[in-house]
Amino acid sequence: MVCEKCRQNMNWCVEGSTQVWRCPACGWNIVTSYIDDIDHDDTVYSLYISCSSEVDKRIIKLVSKIANVNFVTAKQILKEKKICILRAKAPKIKDAIEDLQELGIGYNISPSFDYFC
């Protein structure tokens, strides 16, 4: 895009939910909203975990939070080989994946998930 004031090439950037075209020469800009592709996705994804590591309090607490169950149920879930702990849209699945990766918990997503962290 070319600046309307000085005819220089403008720089484009995304800042949160805003996209901005800025002229590096004169500072003139255009600002509008930006909605990421992940927020347009209406698919409901299923998140499965496979916890092969030793189960500790942090893992139980995380599974409890993601699956929205109490600690006893979360501990039972972790004994299963492969169990769905969350069915949700892409943004919520992505948040859960980030938490699982932090603790090194294995997971699978169905259908295919294109918004990896």
Secondary structure as GFF3:
##gff-version 3
##sequence-region A 1 117
A	DSSP	beta_strand	11	15	.	.	.	ID=ss1
A	DSSP	beta_strand	18	22	.	.	.	ID=ss2
A	DSSP	beta_strand	29	33	.	.	.	ID=ss3
A	DSSP	alpha_helix	37	40	.	.	.	ID=ss4
A	DSSP	beta_strand	45	50	.	.	.	ID=ss5
A	DSSP	alpha_helix	57	67	.	.	.	ID=ss6
A	DSSP	alpha_helix	71	79	.	.	.	ID=ss7
A	DSSP	beta_strand	83	88	.	.	.	ID=ss8
A	DSSP	alpha_helix	90	103	.	.	.	ID=ss9
A	DSSP	beta_strand	106	110	.	.	.	ID=ss10
###
